[in-house]
């Protein structure tokens, strides 16, 4: 499936790295692939980075029209499971493994296998995933359910076909098909569905109530909250449509509370609604300001970035930010760590 997905993407000069095949990289340290632990009982699992949509608001600049991305990634299933097992053992029981890529996880060809293997880990209680559902089919829905998927967080931003194609940035996005398969999932499988529309003030304000009405009608949220409405935020490397109006957090929450009263459903959520609790984070391997000798082994996710591994010390992927686009592959250099939040490492040559 990933080959077909990449054909549709038309990489337009971007590279493609198969982690665990083309290069061995630690699965902790990078943001575009691997595993992210933010200090709770939820870990983010990212087996691929690419997407076939071109959403006008995409916070990670995914899809065919990406201007920031330099490389897309695909992670070996076995390598992913090995690393999840290590981290799960450290974190303890009651973990949620949330498959949320900087692209779309439905494009990972071994997704049902990944879900099955994750569910087989003793410490993992819940497996969920985030998707726009662009390639969701009845057959795939059945395979995901059989593998043990607990919940789909479905990003659906409008029910209007023409507006959906505009928002998702491609003519082949079919929101009516996504809706049909979603209704099938709710009706015929044990997989729960949470609808997670993105509020784009001035663009789809009137669409959100219709999504709420549709979701209530088909019965989403059997076990988990039925809706997880989000607000558009500007990101450094994300897309920034000019026609999106600014909305403060206070106005956003006031709007959610009005909709709560109108539809008699909880919309203002917190981590407790999902059973997410604080949990010790895996140890930070390298301090900000620390100098590390590394070897550059692969191109980085964004322009002027390269992925490196330490020559000594804990195994972590380190993103090295350069000042130019020269080829630094196989170079051994000293770098200085400039960021290590949640074990995601950024560095510059020292």
KEKE-3310 file (N, C-alpha, C; in steps of 0.2 Angstrom, whole numbers, plus 5000, padded with zeros to 4 digits):
npx = (5004:5010:5018:5009:5003:5014:5015:5004:5006:5017:5031:5039:5053:5056:5064:5064:5064:5066:5065:5074:5076:5083:5091:5097:5089:5087:5071:5066:5067:5065:5053:5045:5043:5042:5042:5034:5034:5026:5025:5014:5002:4999:5006:5013:5013:5021:5021:5023:5025:5019:5006:4991:4983:4980:4978:4972:4975:4985:4995:5007:5012:5009:5007:5005:5008:5018:5030:5040:5044:5057:5060:5051:5045:5045:5042:5049:5039:5043:5053:5047:5038:5047:5053:5042:5038:5049:5048:5035:5036:5044:5035:5024:5008:4992:4993:4989:4991:4993:4991:4996:5001:5012:5007:4996:4990:4983:4989:4999:5005:5005:4996:4985:4992:5001:4992:4987:4999:5002:4991:4994:5004:5007:5007:4999:4984:4974:4972:4972:4969:4972:4965:4960:4953:4954:4957:4949:4940:4927:4932:4945:4941:4935:4946:4954:4946:4945:4959:4959:4958:4953:4948:4944:4949:4942:4945:4935:4929:4919:4903:4899:4902:4909:4915:4923:4932:4939:4944:4952:4961:4962:4955:4951:4946:4933:4921:4908:4909:4918:4909:4900:4907:4911:4898:4896:4906:4902:4890:4892:4904:4915:4923:4926:4920:4927:4923:4932:4932:4940:4939:4938:4938:4927:4927:4922:4912:4898:4897:4901:4890:4882:4890:4890:4876:4875:4884:4878:4866:4871:4877:4890:4904:4902:4909:4919:4922:4911:4914:4928:4931:4942:4952:4959:4976:4990:5006:5023:5029:5018:5003:4995:4981:4974:4961:4956:4949:4954:4952:4949:4955:4945:4933:4932:4930:4918:4909:4909:4903:4890:4886:4886:4875:4865:4865:4865:4877:4893:4906:4917:4932:4944:4959:4956:4944:4948:4955:4968:4983:4996:5012:5028:5041:5051:5068:5077:5090:5100:5106:5100:5111:5122:5136:5138:5145:5142:5135:5130:5117:5105:5094:5085:5069:5063:5068:5086:5089:5096:5097:5104:5115:5121:5138:5143:5134:5117:5104:5097:5088:5094:5090:5099:5102:5106:5115:5114:5111:5120:5126:5127:5128:5134:5144:5154:5152:5153:5140:5128:5116:5100:5087:5077:5064:5052:5060:5063:5075:5084:5098:5113:5127:5142)
npy = (4994:5006:5009:5013:5023:5033:5035:5042:5053:5059:5063:5074:5077:5075:5064:5046:5036:5020:5015:5004:4996:5003:5010:5009:5016:5024:5023:5033:5050:5057:5067:5064:5051:5035:5033:5043:5049:5058:5059:5053:5040:5038:5034:5040:5032:5031:5025:5029:5043:5050:5057:5057:5068:5086:5095:5112:5118:5111:5106:5100:5102:5092:5080:5081:5095:5099:5111:5112:5099:5087:5074:5058:5045:5027:5014:4999:4986:4976:4982:4993:4987:4981:4992:4998:4988:4989:5002:5002:4992:5000:5010:5004:4995:4998:5006:5017:5015:5026:5029:5040:5049:5061:5061:5051:5037:5026:5024:5016:5000:4989:4991:4984:4973:4979:4985:4973:4967:4977:4976:4964:4966:4966:4977:4986:4993:4999:5003:5015:5026:5041:5049:5055:5048:5045:5034:5025:5010:4997:4984:4987:4992:4981:4973:4981:4981:4967:4966:4972:4985:4999:5012:5025:5041:5051:5063:5074:5087:5094:5091:5093:5089:5097:5107:5099:5094:5105:5109:5098:5099:5091:5084:5071:5067:5060:5064:5059:5045:5042:5045:5035:5023:5026:5025:5012:5006:5011:5004:4991:4985:4983:4994:5010:5026:5042:5059:5071:5086:5100:5116:5130:5145:5156:5149:5135:5136:5134:5121:5113:5111:5103:5091:5087:5084:5074:5064:5061:5056:5044:5037:5038:5037:5027:5021:5030:5048:5056:5067:5077:5091:5103:5118:5128:5131:5141:5135:5134:5128:5124:5125:5141:5147:5162:5166:5162:5167:5174:5167:5168:5157:5158:5162:5151:5141:5145:5145:5131:5127:5133:5125:5113:5114:5115:5103:5094:5086:5082:5093:5100:5094:5084:5077:5067:5062:5052:5043:5046:5048:5056:5049:5042:5049:5042:5042:5057:5058:5067:5083:5100:5110:5101:5093:5082:5069:5064:5053:5057:5049:5049:5058:5072:5076:5089:5103:5107:5099:5085:5067:5060:5049:5045:5043:5037:5033:5034:5026:5037:5046:5060:5076:5086:5102:5111:5125:5125:5117:5106:5090:5080:5067:5052:5059:5063:5072:5085:5090:5102:5100:5108:5107:5096:5092:5081:5070:5073:5077:5091:5098:5108:5110:5111)
npz = (5000:5004:4993:4983:4989:4989:4976:4973:4980:4974:4976:4973:4973:4986:4998:5002:5016:5023:5038:5047:5037:5026:5034:5050:5064:5080:5088:5096:5098:5086:5078:5067:5065:5074:5091:5104:5120:5131:5145:5150:5152:5139:5124:5109:5093:5078:5063:5050:5039:5028:5018:5008:5006:5005:5015:5018:5030:5036:5050:5049:5037:5027:5012:4994:4991:4999:5006:5015:5019:5017:5017:5018:5029:5033:5044:5049:5054:5064:5070:5076:5085:5094:5100:5106:5115:5124:5129:5134:5144:5153:5156:5162:5166:5158:5147:5133:5116:5104:5088:5078:5066:5057:5045:5037:5046:5040:5028:5031:5027:5035:5045:5051:5056:5065:5074:5080:5085:5094:5103:5109:5118:5135:5143:5136:5135:5127:5110:5098:5085:5074:5060:5044:5036:5022:5014:5019:5020:5018:5019:5025:5037:5043:5045:5053:5065:5068:5071:5083:5086:5096:5096:5084:5080:5071:5059:5053:5044:5038:5031:5019:5002:4992:4999:5007:4998:4995:5008:5011:5001:4989:4974:4975:4987:4996:5005:5007:5005:5016:5027:5025:5027:5040:5047:5045:5053:5066:5067:5064:5070:5084:5086:5092:5088:5088:5083:5077:5072:5065:5070:5059:5060:5052:5041:5042:5052:5052:5049:5059:5069:5061:5060:5073:5075:5065:5070:5083:5078:5072:5082:5088:5099:5109:5120:5123:5124:5112:5103:5099:5097:5089:5088:5075:5075:5072:5065:5065:5054:5047:5037:5033:5030:5024:5025:5037:5052:5068:5084:5101:5115:5125:5119:5110:5119:5125:5114:5112:5124:5122:5111:5118:5127:5117:5110:5120:5124:5130:5126:5130:5134:5144:5150:5158:5154:5144:5152:5153:5162:5172:5170:5173:5163:5150:5152:5150:5138:5134:5139:5137:5129:5130:5123:5109:5101:5085:5071:5055:5048:5039:5029:5035:5041:5038:5027:5027:5037:5046:5051:5064:5074:5091:5094:5105:5121:5126:5115:5103:5091:5083:5078:5067:5064:5050:5041:5028:5012:5009:5006:5020:5023:5032:5038:5052:5066:5079:5089:5097:5109:5107:5110:5120:5123:5128:5124:5111:5100:5095:5087:5084:5074:5083)
capx = (5000:5014:5021:5004:5002:5019:5014:4999:5009:5022:5036:5042:5060:5057:5067:5060:5068:5063:5069:5074:5078:5088:5095:5095:5088:5083:5064:5065:5071:5063:5046:5041:5042:5045:5038:5034:5032:5025:5024:5007:5001:4998:5012:5011:5016:5021:5025:5024:5025:5016:4999:4989:4979:4984:4973:4974:4977:4989:5000:5013:5013:5009:5004:5008:5010:5022:5035:5045:5047:5063:5060:5046:5048:5042:5046:5048:5034:5046:5057:5042:5036:5053:5054:5036:5039:5054:5045:5029:5039:5046:5029:5019:5002:4987:4995:4986:4996:4989:4994:4995:5007:5012:5003:4990:4992:4979:4993:5004:5003:5005:4992:4981:4997:5003:4987:4987:5005:5002:4987:4997:5009:5004:5006:4995:4976:4970:4975:4968:4972:4970:4965:4955:4949:4953:4957:4945:4935:4923:4937:4950:4937:4934:4953:4956:4942:4948:4965:4958:4957:4948:4945:4946:4948:4941:4945:4930:4929:4913:4899:4898:4907:4913:4919:4928:4938:4943:4948:4957:4965:4962:4949:4948:4943:4926:4918:4902:4912:4920:4903:4896:4911:4910:4892:4896:4910:4898:4884:4894:4910:4916:4927:4922:4922:4926:4923:4937:4933:4944:4935:4942:4933:4926:4926:4917:4908:4891:4898:4902:4884:4880:4894:4888:4870:4876:4887:4873:4861:4873:4879:4897:4905:4899:4913:4923:4918:4909:4917:4934:4932:4948:4953:4965:4982:4996:5012:5029:5030:5011:5000:4992:4976:4973:4954:4954:4948:4957:4947:4953:4953:4939:4928:4931:4926:4911:4906:4908:4898:4884:4884:4884:4868:4860:4864:4865:4882:4899:4911:4923:4935:4950:4963:4952:4939:4951:4959:4975:4985:5003:5016:5035:5043:5057:5074:5080:5097:5105:5104:5101:5118:5127:5139:5138:5148:5137:5136:5124:5115:5100:5091:5080:5062:5063:5074:5092:5089:5099:5096:5111:5115:5127:5143:5143:5129:5110:5102:5092:5089:5095:5090:5104:5099:5112:5114:5114:5108:5125:5125:5131:5128:5140:5148:5154:5153:5151:5134:5126:5109:5097:5080:5076:5058:5049:5065:5064:5081:5086:5105:5116:5135:5146)
capy = (5000:5012:5011:5016:5030:5037:5036:5047:5059:5062:5066:5080:5079:5072:5057:5041:5032:5015:5014:4997:4993:5006:5013:5008:5022:5023:5025:5038:5056:5061:5069:5062:5043:5032:5034:5049:5049:5065:5059:5051:5033:5037:5035:5041:5028:5034:5021:5032:5050:5053:5058:5059:5074:5092:5100:5119:5120:5105:5109:5097:5103:5085:5079:5083:5102:5101:5115:5111:5093:5085:5066:5054:5039:5021:5011:4992:4983:4972:4987:4997:4983:4980:4998:4999:4984:4992:5008:4999:4989:5005:5014:5000:4993:5003:5011:5018:5016:5030:5029:5047:5051:5067:5060:5047:5030:5022:5022:5011:4994:4984:4994:4979:4969:4984:4985:4966:4966:4982:4973:4958:4968:4965:4984:4990:4991:5003:5005:5020:5030:5047:5049:5059:5042:5046:5028:5020:5005:4992:4979:4989:4993:4975:4971:4985:4979:4961:4966:4974:4993:5001:5018:5029:5048:5053:5071:5076:5095:5096:5085:5095:5086:5102:5110:5094:5094:5112:5109:5093:5101:5087:5083:5064:5066:5059:5064:5054:5038:5042:5045:5028:5018:5027:5023:5005:5005:5012:5000:4983:4983:4985:5000:5016:5032:5049:5063:5076:5091:5106:5122:5135:5151:5160:5144:5130:5137:5131:5114:5109:5108:5097:5085:5085:5081:5067:5059:5059:5051:5037:5034:5038:5038:5022:5021:5036:5054:5056:5072:5080:5097:5106:5124:5129:5135:5142:5132:5137:5124:5122:5130:5147:5150:5169:5168:5160:5172:5173:5166:5167:5151:5159:5162:5144:5137:5148:5142:5123:5126:5134:5118:5107:5115:5114:5096:5090:5082:5085:5094:5103:5088:5085:5070:5062:5059:5047:5039:5048:5051:5057:5043:5044:5049:5039:5046:5061:5055:5072:5089:5105:5113:5096:5092:5075:5067:5060:5052:5058:5043:5049:5065:5074:5077:5096:5106:5108:5094:5078:5063:5057:5044:5047:5038:5034:5035:5031:5027:5042:5049:5067:5080:5091:5108:5114:5132:5125:5110:5102:5083:5078:5060:5049:5064:5063:5079:5087:5094:5104:5100:5114:5106:5089:5091:5074:5066:5074:5080:5095:5100:5112:5109:5115)
capz = (5000:5004:4986:4979:4992:4987:4969:4973:4983:4969:4981:4970:4975:4993:4999:5006:5020:5026:5044:5049:5031:5023:5039:5057:5068:5086:5087:5101:5097:5080:5078:5061:5065:5080:5097:5108:5127:5134:5152:5153:5150:5132:5120:5102:5089:5072:5059:5043:5039:5022:5017:5001:5006:5005:5019:5018:5037:5039:5054:5048:5029:5023:5006:4988:4990:5004:5004:5020:5020:5013:5018:5021:5032:5034:5049:5050:5059:5069:5074:5080:5091:5098:5104:5110:5121:5129:5132:5138:5151:5158:5158:5166:5163:5157:5142:5127:5111:5100:5081:5076:5062:5054:5039:5039:5047:5036:5023:5033:5024:5040:5050:5055:5060:5070:5079:5083:5089:5100:5108:5112:5123:5141:5146:5132:5136:5122:5104:5095:5079:5071:5053:5040:5033:5015:5011:5023:5016:5023:5021:5030:5043:5046:5047:5059:5070:5069:5074:5090:5087:5101:5094:5078:5081:5064:5058:5048:5045:5035:5028:5012:4998:4988:5004:5010:4994:4996:5014:5011:4996:4983:4971:4975:4994:4995:5012:5008:5006:5023:5031:5024:5031:5047:5049:5045:5059:5072:5067:5063:5073:5091:5086:5094:5084:5090:5078:5079:5067:5066:5069:5056:5061:5046:5035:5043:5058:5052:5048:5065:5072:5057:5061:5079:5073:5062:5075:5088:5075:5070:5088:5089:5106:5114:5126:5124:5121:5105:5099:5101:5093:5090:5085:5071:5078:5067:5067:5061:5047:5045:5032:5036:5026:5025:5027:5044:5057:5074:5089:5107:5118:5129:5114:5108:5125:5126:5109:5114:5129:5119:5108:5123:5129:5112:5108:5126:5124:5132:5121:5133:5137:5148:5149:5162:5149:5141:5156:5153:5168:5172:5171:5173:5156:5149:5154:5145:5137:5133:5141:5132:5130:5130:5116:5108:5094:5081:5064:5051:5044:5035:5028:5040:5039:5034:5024:5031:5043:5045:5056:5067:5080:5095:5093:5112:5125:5124:5108:5102:5085:5084:5071:5067:5059:5046:5038:5021:5010:5007:5008:5026:5025:5034:5042:5060:5069:5086:5089:5103:5109:5108:5113:5121:5126:5127:5121:5104:5101:5090:5088:5079:5074:5089)
cpx = (5004:5017:5015:5003:5007:5018:5009:5002:5013:5027:5039:5049:5061:5060:5062:5065:5064:5067:5068:5076:5084:5093:5092:5095:5085:5076:5062:5070:5069:5055:5042:5040:5045:5039:5039:5031:5032:5023:5018:5007:4999:5004:5010:5016:5015:5025:5026:5023:5021:5009:4997:4984:4983:4980:4976:4976:4982:4995:5007:5015:5014:5006:5008:5011:5015:5028:5041:5048:5052:5062:5053:5049:5043:5046:5044:5044:5038:5050:5053:5040:5041:5053:5048:5036:5044:5051:5039:5031:5041:5040:5024:5012:4997:4989:4990:4991:4991:4993:4992:5001:5007:5010:4997:4991:4988:4984:4999:5002:5002:5001:4989:4986:5000:4999:4987:4993:5005:4997:4989:5002:5005:5002:5001:4988:4972:4974:4970:4972:4968:4970:4959:4951:4949:4954:4954:4940:4932:4928:4942:4947:4937:4941:4955:4952:4944:4955:4965:4958:4952:4944:4948:4944:4948:4940:4941:4928:4922:4909:4898:4904:4912:4918:4924:4934:4942:4947:4953:4962:4966:4955:4946:4946:4936:4923:4912:4904:4914:4915:4900:4900:4911:4904:4892:4900:4906:4893:4886:4900:4910:4920:4923:4925:4921:4927:4927:4938:4937:4940:4940:4937:4933:4925:4921:4913:4901:4891:4898:4896:4881:4883:4892:4881:4871:4879:4882:4868:4864:4876:4886:4898:4902:4902:4917:4919:4917:4912:4923:4936:4938:4948:4959:4970:4987:5002:5017:5030:5023:5008:4995:4987:4974:4966:4952:4954:4951:4951:4951:4950:4946:4933:4926:4928:4919:4907:4904:4903:4891:4881:4882:4877:4863:4859:4865:4871:4889:4904:4918:4927:4942:4953:4959:4947:4941:4955:4966:4977:4993:5007:5023:5037:5050:5063:5076:5088:5102:5102:5104:5108:5124:5129:5140:5141:5144:5139:5130:5123:5109:5097:5086:5073:5061:5069:5080:5092:5092:5098:5103:5110:5121:5132:5144:5137:5122:5108:5096:5093:5089:5095:5095:5102:5106:5110:5113:5111:5114:5123:5130:5131:5134:5145:5148:5156:5151:5145:5132:5118:5105:5090:5080:5069:5055:5054:5065:5070:5083:5093:5107:5124:5138:5153)
cpy = (5006:5014:5015:5023:5035:5039:5042:5053:5063:5066:5072:5082:5076:5065:5053:5037:5026:5013:5007:4992:4996:5009:5011:5014:5021:5026:5030:5044:5060:5062:5066:5054:5041:5032:5040:5048:5056:5065:5057:5043:5032:5038:5035:5036:5030:5030:5023:5040:5054:5053:5059:5065:5080:5097:5107:5121:5115:5108:5106:5098:5096:5086:5082:5090:5104:5105:5114:5105:5091:5077:5063:5047:5033:5017:5003:4990:4980:4977:4991:4993:4982:4986:4999:4995:4986:4998:5006:4996:4994:5009:5010:4999:4999:5008:5011:5019:5020:5031:5035:5049:5058:5067:5057:5040:5025:5020:5017:5004:4988:4986:4988:4974:4973:4984:4978:4965:4971:4979:4967:4960:4969:4972:4988:4988:4994:5004:5010:5023:5036:5047:5053:5054:5042:5039:5023:5016:5001:4987:4981:4990:4987:4972:4975:4982:4972:4961:4969:4981:4995:5007:5022:5036:5050:5061:5072:5083:5098:5090:5087:5093:5091:5105:5106:5094:5100:5111:5104:5094:5096:5085:5076:5063:5066:5058:5059:5047:5037:5041:5038:5023:5019:5024:5015:5003:5005:5006:4992:4981:4986:4991:5006:5021:5038:5054:5069:5082:5097:5112:5128:5141:5155:5155:5139:5130:5134:5124:5110:5106:5102:5091:5083:5081:5074:5062:5057:5054:5044:5033:5033:5039:5033:5021:5027:5042:5054:5061:5075:5086:5101:5113:5125:5133:5135:5139:5134:5134:5122:5127:5135:5150:5158:5171:5165:5165:5170:5172:5164:5160:5152:5159:5155:5140:5139:5145:5134:5123:5128:5128:5113:5108:5113:5107:5091:5084:5086:5086:5097:5097:5089:5078:5065:5058:5053:5042:5040:5051:5052:5050:5045:5044:5045:5044:5051:5059:5061:5079:5094:5109:5108:5095:5085:5074:5062:5058:5053:5052:5043:5056:5066:5075:5084:5098:5108:5104:5088:5074:5060:5053:5046:5041:5034:5037:5032:5031:5032:5044:5057:5071:5086:5096:5111:5121:5131:5118:5106:5095:5081:5071:5056:5053:5063:5070:5080:5092:5097:5104:5106:5113:5098:5088:5085:5069:5067:5079:5084:5098:5104:5110:5113:5116)
cpz = (5000:4997:4983:4982:4990:4980:4968:4975:4978:4973:4979:4973:4982:4993:5002:5010:5024:5032:5046:5043:5028:5028:5046:5061:5074:5085:5092:5099:5091:5081:5073:5061:5072:5085:5101:5114:5130:5141:5154:5151:5143:5128:5112:5097:5081:5067:5052:5044:5033:5022:5010:5001:5007:5009:5019:5024:5040:5043:5053:5040:5026:5016:5000:4987:4995:5002:5009:5020:5015:5012:5021:5024:5033:5039:5049:5056:5065:5074:5079:5086:5096:5103:5108:5116:5126:5133:5137:5145:5156:5160:5163:5163:5162:5152:5136:5122:5105:5093:5078:5072:5060:5047:5040:5040:5043:5030:5024:5031:5029:5046:5054:5059:5066:5076:5083:5087:5095:5105:5111:5117:5129:5144:5142:5132:5130:5116:5100:5089:5077:5064:5050:5036:5026:5011:5015:5019:5021:5024:5026:5037:5047:5049:5053:5066:5072:5073:5081:5091:5091:5099:5088:5080:5073:5063:5052:5049:5042:5032:5021:5007:4994:4993:5007:5005:4994:5002:5014:5005:4990:4981:4973:4983:4993:5002:5013:5009:5013:5028:5031:5028:5038:5050:5050:5051:5065:5072:5067:5066:5080:5091:5088:5089:5088:5084:5080:5073:5070:5065:5065:5056:5054:5040:5036:5050:5058:5051:5054:5069:5068:5058:5068:5078:5070:5066:5080:5084:5073:5076:5090:5097:5111:5120:5128:5122:5114:5100:5103:5097:5094:5086:5081:5075:5072:5070:5063:5054:5044:5040:5036:5031:5028:5028:5033:5049:5064:5079:5095:5110:5122:5125:5111:5113:5126:5120:5110:5119:5127:5115:5113:5125:5123:5110:5114:5126:5126:5127:5124:5137:5141:5147:5153:5158:5145:5145:5156:5159:5168:5173:5170:5165:5156:5150:5148:5144:5137:5135:5136:5134:5129:5123:5115:5101:5091:5074:5061:5047:5039:5034:5033:5037:5035:5031:5029:5037:5041:5051:5058:5073:5084:5094:5100:5116:5123:5117:5107:5095:5086:5078:5072:5061:5056:5044:5031:5019:5007:5010:5014:5028:5026:5038:5049:5062:5076:5085:5096:5104:5111:5111:5114:5124:5124:5123:5114:5104:5094:5092:5083:5079:5080:5087)
residu = (UNK:UNK:UNK:UNK:UNK:UNK:UNK:UNK:UNK:UNK:UNK:UNK:UNK:UNK:UNK:UNK:UNK:UNK:UNK:UNK:UNK:UNK:UNK:UNK:UNK:UNK:UNK:UNK:UNK:UNK:UNK:UNK:UNK:UNK:UNK:UNK:UNK:UNK:UNK:UNK:UNK:UNK:UNK:UNK:UNK:UNK:UNK:UNK:UNK:UNK:UNK:UNK:UNK:UNK:UNK:UNK:UNK:UNK:UNK:UNK:UNK:UNK:UNK:UNK:UNK:UNK:UNK:UNK:UNK:UNK:UNK:UNK:UNK:UNK:UNK:UNK:UNK:UNK:UNK:UNK:UNK:UNK:UNK:UNK:UNK:UNK:UNK:UNK:UNK:UNK:UNK:UNK:UNK:UNK:UNK:UNK:UNK:UNK:UNK:UNK:UNK:UNK:UNK:UNK:UNK:UNK:UNK:UNK:UNK:UNK:UNK:UNK:UNK:UNK:UNK:UNK:UNK:UNK:UNK:UNK:UNK:UNK:UNK:UNK:UNK:UNK:UNK:UNK:UNK:UNK:UNK:UNK:UNK:UNK:UNK:UNK:UNK:UNK:UNK:UNK:UNK:UNK:UNK:UNK:UNK:UNK:UNK:UNK:UNK:UNK:UNK:UNK:UNK:UNK:UNK:UNK:UNK:UNK:UNK:UNK:UNK:UNK:UNK:UNK:UNK:UNK:UNK:UNK:UNK:UNK:UNK:UNK:UNK:UNK:UNK:UNK:UNK:UNK:UNK:UNK:UNK:UNK:UNK:UNK:UNK:UNK:UNK:UNK:UNK:UNK:UNK:UNK:UNK:UNK:UNK:UNK:UNK:UNK:UNK:UNK:UNK:UNK:UNK:UNK:UNK:UNK:UNK:UNK:UNK:UNK:UNK:UNK:UNK:UNK:UNK:UNK:UNK:UNK:UNK:UNK:UNK:UNK:UNK:UNK:UNK:UNK:UNK:UNK:UNK:UNK:UNK:UNK:UNK:UNK:UNK:UNK:UNK:UNK:UNK:UNK:UNK:UNK:UNK:UNK:UNK:UNK:UNK:UNK:UNK:UNK:UNK:UNK:UNK:UNK:UNK:UNK:UNK:UNK:UNK:UNK:UNK:UNK:UNK:UNK:UNK:UNK:UNK:UNK:UNK:UNK:UNK:UNK:UNK:UNK:UNK:UNK:UNK:UNK:UNK:UNK:UNK:UNK:UNK:UNK:UNK:UNK:UNK:UNK:UNK:UNK:UNK:UNK:UNK:UNK:UNK:UNK:UNK:UNK:UNK:UNK:UNK:UNK:UNK:UNK:UNK:UNK:UNK:UNK:UNK:UNK:UNK:UNK:UNK:UNK:UNK:UNK:UNK:UNK:UNK:UNK:UNK:UNK:UNK:UNK:UNK:UNK:UNK:UNK:UNK:UNK:UNK:UNK:UNK:UNK:UNK:UNK:UNK:UNK:UNK:UNK:UNK:UNK:UNK:UNK:UNK:UNK:UNK:UNK:UNK:UNK)
# end
